């Protein structure tokens, strides 16, 4: 066995009891020396292979343990489950963890870059980063759970690409007046709620009547797992009253939908428009409404940006917007800061006349007046 310096790192190099050559690098010499001594001792005691858990653990074992521990997460069923399925297809369930190396992870990242979406489009950088982050977390937990000795991600540079988070698309007042009439009734209510609260789509669709009280919407299950309160303005108050009148007594969710059905009652044709089940998705109806309103390059989530942007432009502070949106840090909210510049200019213009010529002349000191007279004489 040996410990030697290679470039900016310290490396241990040895042959394990199975005859395999093992090399591992450390940033600090003391870490390399400590690990070297530990492995020398384990080999001498015949216990070396006992700690090589990744030589025995399969990828299937890791996936199963991960599902057991994280299936409670809000995004597990729709996002993480999809990622885990992709991982199993690519790395194969029976693969031993010790046989998955950094190069395999980098190759998988490049595979995602070439893989088309179900719409036959190239995947965005953000989508690829989220999937790679999930894979990184999977291997990090493997180390914590002692199913693997080291995270293969630690062998090289980050596999996350730089994202462009500068997008700030919001609707103008004119675009809002085009969108709302283009929405069917159930979508109209949902869009109106989004424009007046800045709530996320999932928060709106899962909203229950018992969360609305004392002029506030109380959100417990949020993206950041931090409860927050959203004030209700007059527009939203009227909307909720209107929805309540149309719903059956005892309806749990605020936003429900039931397609129109017709039935014969004697000589009359009765149209049933009573609201029914909770609205689970609005992607298709929202896309149709956008097309009808002739509005391009706009997503449902951008309604949140629209709310924040118009709040800022109407005089709200960044701190107020941050609290209502539920941003954990001011960094996310600062993207709206430039929208307040015009209003700052208007505020400064209120000082025009404060130092008018009449005021200025009346405050000229006597000495300066005498100097002026001497010069004029």
C-alpha positions in Angstrom: 0.0 0.0 0.0 1.1 3.6 -0.6 0.1 7.2 0.0 1.4 9.7 -2.5 0.7 13.2 -3.7 -0.8 13.5 -7.2 -1.3 17.1 -8.3 -3.5 18.9 -5.7 -4.7 15.7 -4.1 -3.4 12.8 -2.0 -3.9 9.3 -3.2 -3.9 5.9 -1.6 -3.0 3.0 -3.9 -3.3 -0.7 -2.9 -4.4 -4.2 -4.0 -7.4 -5.5 -2.1 -7.8 -9.1 -0.9 -9.7 -10.0 -4.1 -6.8 -8.9 -6.2 -8.4 -5.7 -7.4 -6.2 -2.6 -7.5 -7.9 0.3 -5.6 -7.0 4.0 -5.9 -8.7 6.7 -4.0 -8.0 10.4 -3.8 -8.4 12.9 -0.9 -8.0 16.7 -0.7 -6.1 16.5 2.6 -3.1 14.4 3.4 -4.3 13.6 6.9 -7.5 12.1 5.4 -5.5 9.9 3.0 -3.2 8.7 5.8 -6.2 7.9 8.1 -8.0 6.0 5.4 -4.8 4.2 4.4 -4.2 3.0 8.0 -7.9 1.9 8.4 -7.7 -0.3 5.3 -4.4 -1.8 6.2 -5.9 -2.8 9.6 -9.1 -4.2 8.0 -7.0 -6.3 5.5 -4.8 -7.6 8.4 -7.9 -8.6 10.4 -9.6 -10.2 7.4 -12.6 -7.8 7.6 -11.9 -5.7 4.5 -14.7 -7.1 2.4 -17.3 -6.6 5.2 -17.2 -2.8 4.7 -17.4 -3.0 0.9 -21.2 -2.8 0.9 -21.4 -1.5 -2.6 -19.8 -4.7 -3.8 -22.9 -6.6 -2.7 -25.8 -4.0 -3.0 -27.6 -3.9 -6.3 -29.3 -0.8 -7.8 -32.6 -2.5 -7.2 -31.9 -2.7 -3.5 -31.1 1.0 -3.4 -34.2 2.0 -5.3 -36.4 0.0 -3.0 -35.0 1.5 0.1 -35.3 5.0 -1.4 -39.0 4.4 -2.2 -39.6 3.2 1.3 -38.2 6.4 2.8 -39.3 9.1 0.3 -42.7 8.0 -1.0 -44.4 10.5 1.4 -43.0 13.5 -0.6 -45.5 15.6 -2.4 -43.7 15.3 -5.7 -42.9 11.6 -5.4 -45.8 10.1 -7.4 -45.5 12.4 -10.4 -41.8 13.4 -10.6 -39.5 11.2 -8.6 -41.3 8.0 -9.6 -40.7 8.9 -13.2 -37.0 9.6 -12.5 -36.5 6.3 -10.6 -38.1 4.5 -13.5 -35.7 6.2 -15.9 -32.7 5.2 -13.7 -33.8 1.5 -13.5 -34.2 1.4 -17.3 -30.7 2.9 -17.9 -28.5 1.4 -15.2 -30.4 -1.9 -14.9 -31.8 -3.2 -11.6 -29.2 -6.0 -11.1 -26.2 -3.7 -11.5 -24.0 -3.7 -8.4 -23.5 -0.2 -7.0 -19.7 -0.5 -7.1 -19.9 -0.9 -10.9 -21.5 2.5 -11.4 -18.8 5.1 -11.9 -18.6 8.9 -12.5 -18.2 8.3 -16.2 -21.5 6.4 -16.2 -23.3 9.3 -14.6 -21.8 11.8 -17.0 -22.9 9.5 -19.9 -26.4 9.4 -18.5 -26.5 13.2 -18.3 -25.5 13.4 -22.0 -28.1 10.7 -22.8 -30.8 13.0 -21.3 -29.6 15.8 -23.5 -30.3 13.7 -26.6 -33.5 12.2 -25.3 -36.7 13.8 -26.6 -39.7 14.7 -24.6 -43.2 13.2 -25.3 -43.8 16.3 -27.4 -40.7 15.5 -29.4 -38.8 18.5 -28.2 -35.3 18.8 -26.7 -35.3 18.7 -22.9 -34.5 22.0 -21.1 -31.5 22.4 -18.9 -33.7 22.8 -15.8 -35.4 19.5 -16.5 -32.1 17.7 -16.9 -30.7 19.3 -13.8 -33.7 18.2 -11.7 -33.3 14.6 -12.8 -29.5 14.6 -12.2 -30.1 16.1 -8.7 -32.5 13.3 -8.0 -29.9 10.7 -9.0 -27.2 12.5 -6.9 -29.6 12.4 -3.9 -30.1 8.7 -4.5 -26.4 7.9 -4.3 -25.9 10.3 -1.4 -28.5 8.4 0.6 -26.8 5.1 -0.4 -23.7 6.3 1.4 -25.6 7.5 4.5 -27.5 4.2 4.7 -24.1 2.3 4.4 -25.2 0.6 1.2 -22.2 2.1 -0.6 -18.8 3.3 0.4 -18.7 6.5 -1.7 -20.9 8.6 -3.9 -19.7 8.3 -7.5 -20.7 11.9 -8.1 -17.8 12.9 -5.8 -15.3 11.6 -8.3 -15.6 14.5 -10.7 -17.0 18.0 -11.4 -20.7 18.9 -10.9 -22.9 17.5 -13.6 -25.4 20.3 -13.2 -25.4 22.8 -16.1 -25.9 26.6 -15.6 -29.6 27.5 -15.9 -31.1 30.7 -17.2 -33.5 31.8 -14.5 -34.0 35.3 -15.9 -37.4 34.5 -17.4 -40.1 37.0 -16.2 -43.1 36.7 -18.4 -46.2 38.4 -17.1 -49.5 39.5 -18.6 -50.2 43.2 -19.3 -53.6 44.6 -18.2 -54.7 44.3 -21.9 -53.6 40.7 -22.1 -55.5 39.9 -18.9 -58.7 41.4 -20.4 -58.2 39.1 -23.4 -57.5 35.9 -21.4 -60.3 36.0 -18.8 -63.2 36.0 -21.4 -61.5 33.1 -23.2 -61.7 30.8 -20.2 -64.5 28.4 -19.5 -66.3 29.0 -16.2 -64.2 26.6 -14.0 -60.9 27.9 -15.5 -62.0 31.5 -15.2 -62.4 31.1 -11.4 -59.0 29.4 -11.1 -57.2 32.0 -13.2 -58.9 34.9 -11.3 -57.7 33.3 -8.0 -54.1 33.0 -9.4 -54.1 36.6 -10.5 -55.3 37.9 -7.1 -53.2 35.7 -4.8 -50.0 34.6 -6.6 -50.7 31.0 -5.4 -49.1 28.1 -7.2 -51.3 25.8 -9.3 -51.2 22.9 -6.9 -52.1 25.2 -4.0 -55.1 26.6 -5.9 -56.4 23.2 -7.1 -56.1 21.6 -3.6 -57.7 24.6 -1.9 -60.5 23.7 0.6 -63.2 25.9 2.1 -61.9 25.3 5.7 -58.6 27.1 4.7 -60.5 30.3 4.0 -61.4 32.4 7.1 -61.0 35.8 8.6 -60.1 37.4 5.2 -57.1 35.1 4.8 -56.2 31.9 2.9 -54.2 29.6 5.2 -51.8 27.4 3.3 -50.2 24.5 5.3 -48.8 22.2 2.5 -46.5 24.4 0.4 -43.6 23.8 -1.9 -41.1 25.0 0.8 -43.0 23.1 3.6 -43.5 26.5 5.3 -47.1 27.5 6.1 -48.1 31.0 5.0 -51.2 33.2 4.8 -52.5 35.0 1.7 -54.7 38.0 2.2 -58.1 38.0 0.3 -59.0 41.2 -1.6 -62.5 42.3 -2.5 -62.3 40.7 -6.0 -61.6 37.3 -4.5 -64.2 37.7 -1.7 -66.9 38.2 -4.4 -65.5 35.2 -6.4 -65.7 32.9 -3.4 -69.2 34.0 -2.6 -70.3 33.3 -6.2 -68.7 29.8 -6.2 -70.2 28.9 -2.8 -73.7 29.7 -4.1 -73.3 27.3 -7.0 -71.9 24.4 -5.1 -73.7 21.7 -3.2 -73.8 22.0 0.6 -70.8 20.1 2.1 -68.5 20.5 -0.9 -65.0 20.2 0.4 -62.9 21.8 -2.3 -63.3 25.3 -3.7 -62.6 24.6 -7.3 -64.8 21.8 -8.7 -66.1 20.9 -12.1 -68.9 18.9 -13.7 -69.6 18.8 -17.4 -73.1 19.9 -18.5 -75.5 17.0 -18.9 -79.0 17.1 -20.3 -82.0 14.9 -19.3 -85.7 14.8 -20.0 -88.2 15.5 -17.3 -91.6 15.3 -18.9 -91.8 17.7 -21.8 -88.8 19.7 -20.4 -85.1 19.3 -21.1 -83.2 20.0 -17.9 -79.5 21.0 -18.1 -77.5 19.9 -15.1 -74.7 22.4 -14.3 -74.1 21.5 -10.7 -70.4 21.5 -9.7 -69.1 18.1 -8.9 -65.6 16.7 -8.5 -62.4 18.6 -7.6 -60.5 20.0 -10.6 -57.3 18.0 -10.9 -55.6 19.6 -13.9 -56.0 22.6 -16.1 -53.1 22.2 -18.6 -55.3 21.4 -21.6 -58.0 24.0 -20.9 -55.5 26.7 -20.1 -53.6 26.0 -23.4 -56.9 26.3 -25.3 -57.8 29.5 -23.6 -54.3 31.0 -24.4 -54.7 30.0 -28.0 -58.2 31.6 -28.2 -56.9 34.8 -26.6 -54.0 34.8 -29.0 -51.4 35.0 -26.2 -48.0 33.3 -26.9 -45.1 32.2 -24.7 -47.1 32.0 -21.5 -47.4 29.2 -18.8 -49.9 28.9 -16.0 -47.0 29.5 -13.5 -46.5 32.9 -15.1 -49.8 34.0 -13.5 -47.8 34.0 -10.3 -45.3 36.4 -12.0 -48.2 38.5 -13.2 -49.5 38.9 -9.7 -46.1 39.8 -8.3 -45.3 42.2 -11.1 -48.5 44.2 -10.9 -48.2 44.3 -7.1 -44.8 45.9 -7.4 -45.9 48.3 -10.1 -48.8 49.4 -7.9 -46.5 50.3 -5.0 -46.2 47.1 -2.9 -42.7 46.6 -1.3 -40.5 43.7 -2.2 -40.8 42.4 1.4 -44.6 42.3 1.1 -44.4 40.4 -2.1 -41.9 38.0 -0.7 -44.1 37.1 2.2 -47.2 36.6 0.1 -45.5 34.5 -2.5 -43.7 32.5 0.2 -40.2 32.9 -1.0 -37.7 31.7 1.6 -35.1 34.2 0.6 -35.2 37.7 -1.0 -33.1 36.5 -4.0 -36.2 35.1 -5.9 -38.2 38.2 -5.2 -35.5 40.6 -6.4 -36.3 39.6 -10.0 -39.2 42.0 -9.8 -37.1 44.9 -8.4 -36.6 46.6 -11.8 -40.4 47.0 -12.2 -40.5 49.5 -9.3 -38.0 51.9 -10.9 -40.6 53.8 -12.8 -42.5 54.4 -9.6 -39.4 55.5 -7.8 -39.0 58.2 -10.5 -42.6 59.3 -9.9 -41.9 59.5 -6.2 -38.8 61.6 -6.6 -40.7 63.9 -9.0 -43.0 64.8 -6.1 -40.1 66.9 -4.8 -40.3 69.2 -7.8 -40.9 72.7 -6.4 -39.4 72.0 -3.1 -36.4 74.2 -4.0 -38.2 76.7 -6.3 -36.4 79.9 -7.3 -38.4 82.0 -4.8 -37.4 79.8 -1.9 -33.7 79.7 -3.1 -33.4 83.5 -3.3 -35.0 84.1 0.0 -32.3 82.0 1.7 -29.2 83.7 0.2 -27.1 84.9 3.0 -26.5 88.8 3.5 -22.7 88.4 2.7 -23.5 86.8 -0.7 -26.0 89.6 -1.4 -23.3 92.3 -0.8 -20.8 90.5 -3.0 -23.5 90.3 -5.7 -24.1 94.1 -5.4 -20.4 94.9 -5.5 -20.0 92.9 -8.7 -23.0 94.5 -10.3 -21.7 98.0 -9.3 
